[in-house]
């Protein structure tokens, strides 16, 4: 797929309202998630038909498969034995659900760095509502491009994103631009976009419902939209009304987020393995600042700092430490994470990933009652100033500038907040 396709047609439904009057709902879906993780972690599997599920002689079913395997007609929930017959040369691997869960959390962290309104649908897909985020992150298309870039750079995976005024149209758009695509349906174009599609594309229409609609002579979404609503209700009950609305591109369901995040984190996968403690320490400082910024964006303060570090052989270590008080300050987070990293660091070992997470959030009433010490108040004022500049001039407009001596001191674990200066980027 090209980087982005924008659907532009004339539509009699111009001005149609979805959840928002603008196309600001994203449906983001990782491509062939389980199989793609296996191909990423084992280069020998790349370009080959991969089936995740286990022994092909067992009674299990396909949990996921690569796009190369799909060319042979293999799909999820198919018996493994059937998959082996369709493609004898397929590579069958056992699922690593702990790894998939870890990757999923990293992806959701990326989503949450743009908006608190994230509604996960499964491990590999979610809806995002980015309405009102333009000043900080740019247009919805800008957000989608940046998410795709970061998922590829940080996690080595591709993700497809659909953009629309509603959840249902955004999901259909992401399905249509797979793999590794971006498709935006502009406001007012929903009905024209949906019209030629088979009715099975409508969210909630499974094989049985599609068969029943076919018996009524309804095979395309346009035919469904043009059918009398009362007739559909007679055949399908209340679901008939819902089908009629979705076929016309009307879906007012909001992106639902309970707002109860368990952690806020940031990770970076290096383009080349890193062996120098100084480089890792500098990267850790940037990661800690970004985590702190996200915490303040969502009005959160955490007490548990977790470091994640992955070696070149993909072995991963996580270490955590509990602070005496909750914080949203990057320097404080860095101080703790840096001690943990120095404890785990081994000379001569290459490291491919570094991550920082903060959890155990303070309740709102605790945050309101907390009286900061003088040093905390100074850090709070500095953080507020930095956040204000980023809000005005955009993300990345101000950053820490570590002089050579300061970088060395950070690497040795003896840097103080006074050693870290700030640099505005024009």
Buried (B, 14 or more C-beta within 10 A) or exposed (E): BEEBBEBEEEBEBEEBEBBBEBBBBBBBBBBBBBBBBBBBEBEEBEEBBBBBBBEBEEEBBBBBBBBBBBEBEBEBEBBBBEBBEBBEEBBBBEBBEEBBEBBBBBBBBBBBBBBBBBBBEEBBBBBBBBBEBBEBBBBBBBBBBBBBEBBBEBBBBBBBBBBBBBBBBBBBBBBBBBBBBBBBBBBBBBBBBBBEBEBBBBBEBEEEBBEEBEEBEBBBBBBBBEBEBEEBBEBBEEBBBBBBBBBBBBBEEBBEBEEEBEBBBBBBBBEEBBBEBBBBBBBBBBBBBBBBBBBBBBEBBBBBBBBBBBBBEEEBEBBBEEBEEBBBBBBBBBBBBBBBBBEBBEEEBEBBBBBBBBBBBBEEEEBEEEEEEEEBEEBBEBBEEBBEBBEEEBBEBBBBEBEEEBBBBBBEEEBEBEBBEEEEEE
